[in-house]
Amino acid sequence: MKRQMFVTVIALTVGLSGGLGGRTRAEDPPAAAARPVGLVSVLKHDDTVVSSDFSPDGKTLVTTTAGSEIRLWDVATGKELGRAKIPRLGRVVFLPSGRMVIVSDRFAVHLLTVPELTLEKTVTLEGKDALRPRWMLFSPDGKTEAVRFRSSIFVWDLSSGKIRHRIELGHGRFPVATESPMAYSPDGKVFAAQNSKDGLTLWDTRTWQEKQGATVGKSTDLCLAFSPDGRFLAIGRIHIWPIHVDPVSLEQEGPIDLWDLSINPLEAPQGGMMWHGEGQGVLGLSFSADGKILASIARFSRDVKLWDVARRRNVRTFTPGSSGMLWNVEFSPVGRILAVRGEWQTVELWDVDELLKIAPDQ
């Protein structure tokens, strides 16, 4: 009886101490890293994300990847709602009804139902297969697609596939560094694009006649974004410097001009100027739904800057958690959810209101 009691005590001692070698109990597993304040969700993909768009009600996000995959996501939960594969996928946008998305490839556009992502219709665009598109942009109503080539912009009617208009930009430089050298105003009545003469041109889309123009500087690529009310056009710049330029001269790179289109022809940035700084040109811009916050990203940067549009001040800078250079930022059309994507295989959704609650020194 005594022998059995002794064995039991030894067994209990081994269990509590982690063994007879004098080790204490095993350390607790490391706690999971705390989710950064403001981060809503991380949408993981199997390939690089090349395009994204929010539904009109802001509840759904659609993404396309370099692997020709299209996916739908629930913005509130971060859960995937569906996926499909279509060869040569490019830009994607929700139609105003929110019940269909339209996606472009090099030769055609495809209409898919939501949330099933079943192919409803394919429209082959006249002459597009003979060209090499560099940038593609859908109008807000989803009825036309503007495609930038080296020295021309073609506008296609997406119901017929016919060319509606062709803009000749002339010979000269064409943008190489930004993702959005073209932009439609929210009502679709104004089209803005970088031209081939180191300048910016605005067209009236009802007649496709030039409205205004301005010179913005030599060897400069533009990034464009309209405010939701169409009053302001934000213009970010990237200077394409010669290799021999002294890096010190890059310190002044990265302005963001706000052009007030309601009162000013494009002669000077009367709306004000914000300075991105850090010697990096502006690569992406997006206004919040209420027009009060402007988000920007810089070339070769991992940071997102948030600007108070009224005060022309930087009110927050944050770094998304996924590693990689940033390519684009996009606000939801409802509320203040910001989608951030870059060279990684994810899209991060951030609540800007939560970010702005953080004390500046945090």
N, C-alpha and C positions, 0 to 999 in steps of 0.2 A: 504494500500500500504506500509506504513512504517512497519507494522507488518510482512508482507511477506519478506521484505528486512532484517529485524533483524534475522529471522529464517534462512535465507540463509547464513548470515555471521557466525552464530553459527555452522552450518553444516560444513562450510569450515574450521572453526577453529578446530573442532573435527577431521576432516580428516587429517589435517596437523600435529596436535600435538599428535595424537594417542589416544585421549580421553580427558575427562575432569578431569582426576585424576592427571594431571601434568606429565604424562609419555612423553618422547620424542618419536620420530618415532622408529618403530621396527628396531633392528639391522640387518645389511645385513647378509645373510647366509655366513658361513665360506667358504673361497675360497678353491677349490680343491687342495689337496697336489700336489706340483710340481713333475713332473716325474723326477726321478734321472737321472743325466747325464749318457748317455751310455745305458740306459735301452730301448730296442727296443719294446718288448711286453711281456705280461704275458699270458701264455697259460693255461687256467683253465680246470680242469678235475673234475669228480665226485668221483674219488678214487685215491689212491696213485699211482704215476707213477713209473713203475718198469723198463722201458727200453725206449730208444729213439735212433734215427739215422737220419742223414741228407741224402738227396738225393745227388747223385754225383755232380749235378750242384749247390748244396747249397740252392736251392729255396724252398725246401719242407722239413718238419720234420715229421717223423712218431713216434708215441708214443704208448705204451701199458700200461695198468693199472692192479692193483690187482683185479679189477672187470671184467677181461676178455674182456676189450674193446680196440680196436685199432682205432687210429684217425690219420688223415692227416692234416697238418697245412701249411699255406702259411707263410714263414719266414718273408717276407717283410712287410706284413700287420698284421700278427697274427691271421688271420681269419681261422676258421676251414673249411676244404675242404671236409671232409667225415668221416664216422665212421662205424664200424661193430663190432659184438660180436662173439668171438670164445672161447670156454671153455678152461681153463687152459693156457692162454697165458703166454709166457715168453719173451725171447729175441727177438728183431726184427731188421732186417737190410735190407737196399735197395740192390737190385742186381745191378751190374755195369751199366746195361742199363738204370736204373732209372724208368723203366716201370712196375716193379714188386717189391714187398717186400716179404721176407720170415720170418716167425715167428715160434718159437719153443714152444712146450709144453712138458709135461713129456714123452709123448709116440711117438710123431710124429713131422713133420714140415709141414707147410702150405704155399703155394704160393698164393699170392693175387695180383690182377691187381691194377694198379695205374692210375687214381685217383678213380676208382670205388670201390675198395676194395671188389671185388667179388672173391670168392674162385675159383682158377684155378685148384689146385692140392693139394692132401695130400699124404705125403709119411710116412708110418709107419717105424720107425727105428728098425732094428733087435735087439732084446734083451733089448731094452731100458726100456720096461715096467716092467722088473724084477729088475731094478736098481733104486737107489735114486740119481739123479743128483744134484750136488751142484753148479756148474758153467757151463755155456754154452757159446760158442764162435764160430761165423761163420768165415770162411776164407774170405779174401777180394773179391774173385771171386764168393762167394756164392755157391761153389760146395761141400764144406765139412763143417761139424759141429764137433767141438771138445768139449767134455763134460768131466768135471772133477768129479770124484767120490772120495771116501775117499783115496784110494791107487792106483787108475788107472786113465788114460785118454783114452777115446775111441774116435776114429775119424771115423765118418760115411760119406759115399758117399751119398749125398742128392738126386741123380737121381735114385738110386736103393734102398736106405735104408740099404745097406749092410755095415758091419763094414770094414773099409779100413785098420785100424791099431789100435793096442792097446799098450799103454805105461804103463809098470808096474813101479810104483814109489816106491814100497817097503813099509814096515811098518814104522810108525813114525808119526810125526806131520803132520797135513794138515791145510791149511789156513782157518781161521774162521772169520777174521775181515775185509778183503778188498773185493771189488767188482770185481777186475780185476787181479787175480793172474796168468792169462794167457794172451798172446798177440801174434798176427801174425805180421810179418814185412809187410810193405805196398805192396810188390810184392808177398807176400804169400809164399816165399821160406824158411823162418825161423819161427819156432814156439818156443816161450819162455814160461816157466812155472816154478812156484815154485815146488820143489820136496819135498819129505818127510824127507829129511836129513838136514833141515835148510839151504838149498841151492837153486841155480838157475841153470836150464839146458836149453840149446838151441839145437833144432833138425833141421836137414835139411829135409824139408817136401817132397823132391823128393824121398828120401830113408828112411826117419825116423830114420836115424842114428844120434847119439849125435854128436854135433859140439863142444860145449864148456860147461864148468860148473864152478861154483864157490860157495864157502861157504859164506853166508851173515850174519850169527850169529844165536845163539840159540834163540828159542821162538820168532821168528820174522816172521811176515806176510808181503808179498810183494805186491806192486801195480806196474804194468808194463805198459809202453807206448813206442812205437817206434816213432822216428821222421819221417816226411814224406819221406825223402830220404833214410831211413833205416840205416843211419850211427850211430845214437845214440839210445841207449835204456835207458830210464829214469826209475829208480827204487826207489820207495818210500817204506818206512818201517814203520811197526807198531810192537812194541815190546809187546808181550802178557805177561805182568808182573804178578808174583804171587801176591796174595792179600796182603801179609805181607810186600811188598817192600815199603820202605820209599818214599813218593812222591817227595822228593828232588832229588832222583835218576832219575826221569822222565824228568828233565830239558834238558837232552841231547837227548831226543827222537825226531825223525822227520827229519832225513836227506833225501835228494834226491840226489842219485848218477846219474851221466851221464856217461855211458859206451860208449866209442868210439869203435864200433865194427870193424871199418875199419883198425885199427892199433894195437889193443890190445886184446890178449886173456883175458878171464875174471879172471884177477889176482888182478887188482887194478883199481879204477875208474879214469882212465887217462883223461876222458872227463871233470872231475871237480865235485865238490860237492856243493850243495846249502842246506841251513839249514832252515827248515820250522819253527822251534822254537816253543815256547808256550807250550812245554811239550806235544805235541800231535803228534801221528803218521800220516803219509800221507795215505789218503784213496783213492784219485783219482787224475789222471794225464792226460793231453791232450796237444799235440803240435798244434800250429797254422799251417795253410796250408803252410806258407812259412818257417816253422821251426824256426822262430826267437823268438817266445814267448811260454813259457810253463806255463800252468795253473795248479794249485794244490789246493786241499782241504784237511783239516785235520780232523781226528776223533774228534767228540764232538765239532765241530766248525761251526760257521755260516759265516765264511769269505772265500773269494776266493783270492788266491795270484797269481799274474802274475810275471813271471821271464823273464829277458833278458837272452836268452840262451848263447849268445856270451860272455857277461860280467859276467854271473853267479850271477846276482843281482836281488833282488826283486824290481820291478819298480812300482807296484801298489797293494794295498790290498783294496777290497771292500766287502760290505755286501749286498747280495740280499735282496729284500724287504720282501719276504714271510718268515714267521717265521718257524723255524724248523732246524734240523741238516741237513747238506749237505751230499749227497750220491755220486754224480757224476758230472763231468764237461766234455763237449765235444765240440771241435771246429768244425765249418763247414769246409768241404774240399775246399771251395772257400771263400776267404776273411777272415775276422776276427770276425765272429759272434760266440759267445760262448753260448752254452745251459747249464743251471745250473738246477739241480733237487735235491730234498731232500725228507724229510719225509712228506712234504705238498702235496697238490693235484694240484700242478702247475709246469710248466717248464718256467723259465725265460730266455729270449734271450737278450744278451748284446753285444753291439758294442765295442770291445776292443780298436779300434782306438780312439773312443770318450773318453773312460776311460783314455787312456794314455795322452790325452790333458790336463787333470785336473792337476793343480799345486799340488805338493806333500803335501802341508799343507791344502788342501781343503778336 
